Amino acid sequence: MNPREFKGTVSADLTAVDLYHLGFFKTPFSTSLCAHVDVMSDFKKQHLVQGVVNDITLIDNQKIYRPGDISLDIRSLPSSTHAVIDSGDFRLALDGQSHYEQLLAQTQGVVNELQRQFKKRIISQVALRERLPNATLVLQTGQDNFFVHLLNKYGYQFARANINMVSSRETGLNGDVHIDSLIVDSIQLDTAKVHFRSDHDEFTYHAEVINNKHNPQYVFRGVVDGQLNARGTSIRPRVYDAQNRLGIDVSLNAEMEPHGLRFSLQHGAPILGYKTFSVNDSNYVFLGKRSACFGQFEVAIEGWNGCASLYER
């Protein structure tokens, strides 16, 4: 046996673990489970975890829930990382072209670069792309699994979710997010979709929120298109009502400045409250770091002209 290598099997049989008194949840919640996991490691760059967690029982306010087994296949080598977790209708798959420690370091490098750019009030997409890990992430889930049941305890509910992301120093960050019947803080969104794409020097995004006619709260369709630029982002939100009438359509530009954010309406025919209006080319609103707010607008709405000035407070 190589003294610098560990190979073994971990078996566990946990009964009535009280996660409420351990501080994980604010309401009574306990679990029982069995586990049989094979582990291998050279304590350096090669690690393997494969096995099954089964006989899972969750007790939530006297309600008993028995999700499917959880299977694990996790491997990290000097030049790659592979992880697949399956449980009922839940599947998470991650593949990276480097050791997991390097993947974590590269991810932290992206965060550090973002923080540095925000302090300098600039966005360099090339600098961000150079720090991206080469990796793919796929998440597919329904409602019948261990992980989503835990999310429900924190107030998040949904029927289905699909996430596909590809990160690359050559092609940037690309992906799609699709969530059905999302409920957050009692607000129900029937469909939420986000689509983002990168090329050599641009990052664009498209998002939609759709509440169909059966939604008990609000029926509408919201669409947002945007693109990052060197100082911030351009963004165009549109909102359609239950009769598919366009109620809001504006093109905004948000720019970071040394002491705050400057917002301005772009050219075109903006719509607010179903009414078309126009504004002066030099319109803006500035929001400062210390709650300062000032700007200048000249507005014309279907025969009505007006001028609004905001002064620093």
N, C-alpha and C positions, 0 to 999 in steps of 0.2 A: 504493500500500500504506500502510495506517495504521501509523505508527511506534510507536503505543501498543498495537498488537495483534499477537499472534504466531499464525501458522498454519503448520503443518508436519507432516511425517510422520517418525516414528521407526521405523527398521528395524534389527533386530539379529539376529545369528546367533551364538549362544553354543554352544561345543562343550566338553564334559567339564569343566564347572565343579565343582570339588571342594569341596562344602559341608562335608565333614568337616574338612579342614585350615583352612577359613575359620572354624571354631568353631561352626557351626550345629547339628551333630549329634555324638554321642559314638561313633558307628560309621561306617565308610566309606559315603559316600553322594555321588553326583555326578549332574549333570543336563546335558542339552543341549536347546536350544530355538531357535525362530525367532520373531520378533515383527514385526508390521506395525501400527503404531498412529498414528492421526491425532490431532493435538493442536491445540487452539485456546484462546487466553487473552488477555484484555485486561489481565492482571496486577492486576486489582482484584476484580471481583465476578462475572465470567463466565468459566467454564472448561469445556472439553469434552475428553473422552478417549474415543475409539472405535477398536476394532480387534480383532485376533486374535493370540493367542499359539499357535503350532502346532508340529508336529513335535517334541513334547515326549518326551524319553526320560529315564527315571530308572533309575539303576544302584544297586541296594541290595544290598551283600554279594554281588556277582557275579550277582544276579538282575536281569533287565532288565524294566522296566515301561513301557508306552507308553499313557498316559491320553489322553483326547480333548482336542481344542482348547479353549482358554479364550477366550471372547468377552467384550469389555468395552463397556459403554455407560454412561458416567459424565458427568453434566452438573450444573453448579452455577450457578444464576442468583441475582440479588439476593433473590428471593422464594421460591426452591425449590431442592431438591436431589434428584436422581434418579440411582440407581446400580443396574445390573443386571450380574451376573457369572454366566455360564453355562459349565459344563465337564462334559461327560458327563452323569451323573445328578445333578449339583450345580447349584443355582440359588439365588442370593442377590439379593433385591430390596429396596431401601431407597428410601422416598419421604419427604421432609421439606418442611415449609412455611416454610423459611427457608434462607438461604445456609449452606453447610457449616460455615463458621467460627462462625456463630451457633449451629448445632446442637451443635458441639463445646463452645462456651461454656455453653450451656444444660445439657448433660450434666454438665459440670464443676460447674455451679451446684448440681445435684442432689446430687452427691458432697459438695460443701462443706457443704450444708445438713444432710445426714445426719451428717457429722462434728460439726457444731455441736450438733445435737440429742442425739447420743450423749454429748457432754461435759456437756450440761445434764440428761441422764437423762430426756428426754421424747421423745415422738413426736408431731409435728404433721403429720397427713396433708394438711391444707389447705395448709400452707406448702410441703410437698414438691410437691404438685400444681401450685402456682403457678409452679414452676420447670421443669416438664416441657416438653420440646420437643413440638411437634405432628408426629408421624412414625409411619410404619408400617414394620415389618421382617418379611420372610418369608424363611425358609431351608428349603430342601428338599434332601435329599441321600441318596444311597445309598453304596455302597462303591467304585464304579468311576469315580473322578475324582482329579485331581491333589491337591486339598486334603485329602481324607480319607487318601490315602496318606501325606502328610506327617504328619498327626495320628497315624497308626499308628506312626511312628518315635518319637513321644514317649510311646508306651504306651497310647494311647486307641484303642479299636476299637468299632465298632457296625455294624449292618446298615443301618439307616435312621434318619433324624432329620427331624422336622418342627417348625419353630418359627414361631409367628405372634404378633406383638406389636403393639399399638396404644398409642401414648403421646399423651396430650392433656391440656391444662390444664383442660379442661371435664369430661372423663370419667375422668381418671386413667390408670392403667396397667392394661391388660387383655391377656390372651393365654393361649396354650397351648404346652406343650412336650411332644413325644412322641418317645421314643427306643427303638428295638428292638435287642436283643442287645448291650447295652452291656457292655464289659469294661474294668475299671479295676483295675490292680494284681492281675491274675489272678482277680478276682471277677466273675462273670457275672451280670448282671441281664437277664432276658428282655425285660421291658417296664418302662419308667419314664415316668410321665406327671405333668405339673404343670399345673394350671389355676388362674389367678388373676384376680380381678375387683375392680374399684373402683366405688364409687358416691360420693355427695357427701361422706360422712364415714367410710366404712369401706373396708378392704382385706382381702379374704378369699382364702384359698388352699386348694387341694385337691390332694393328691399321692398317687400309687399306685406301688408297686413290685410286680411280679408275676413270680414264677418258676414256670413250668408244670412238669408232671410229667416232662418230658424234661430238665430242668436237671440237669447232672452234679454240682452242689454242694449247693444247698439248694432245697427246694420250699416256697414260702410266698406269702402275699399281704399286703403292708403298705399301710395306708391312713392318711393324716394329713389332718385338717381343722384350719384355724386362722384366726385373725383378729387383726389388729393393734389395739392400743388405746393410750391416751395414755402408758402407762408400759412397754409391752412387747407381749406376745402371749399369747393363749390358744390352746392346741393340744391336739388329741385324737388320739393315735396308736392304731391297732389292728393286731394281727398275727394272721393266720389260718394254721394249719398245713396240711400236705398233705391232710388230711382235712376241711379247711374248718372246723376247730374254732377258736373264738375263744380265743386264749391270752393276749393282752394287750389291755386296753381301759382307758385312763386319760385323764382330763381334767386338764390342767395349766395353771397360770397362771404366767408368768414376768414379773417386774417389775424394772425397773432402779431401783436406789436409789443414794444418793450414793457409797457405798463398796463396791458389789457388786450381786449379783443375788439376788432372793428367789423361790424356787419353792414352789408350794403345789398340793395336789390339791384339785380342786373337788368339789362335791356330786355324788351319784349312786352308782353301784355299780361301783367300779373292779374290774378283773380283772387279776391277775398270776399267771402260771403256771397258767392255767385256773381259778383260785380267786377267788371274789368276796370282797371285804373292804370294810370301812368305816373311815374315819378321822375324827378330831375336826375340828370346823370351823376351829379356829385352827392347823392343821398348817402347817408351813413348813420349808424348808431354805434357809439363807442362805450364799452363796458369796462371800467377800470378795476384794478385789483382791490381797491378799497371802496367798492360800491359807487364809484363815480360813474355818471351816465350823462352823455351829451351827444348831440347830433343835429342833422338838418334834413328835412324832407319837404319837398314841394309835390303835392298830390293833386291829381285830377281824376275824378270818378264820375263817368257818364254825365258830363255837363257841370259837375261841381268842382271848383278849384279851391285849394287850400294850401296853407303853408304851416308847417309845424317845426318848432325849434325846441331842442332839449338842452338844458344847461346843466353844468356840473353841480352835483349835490354832495 
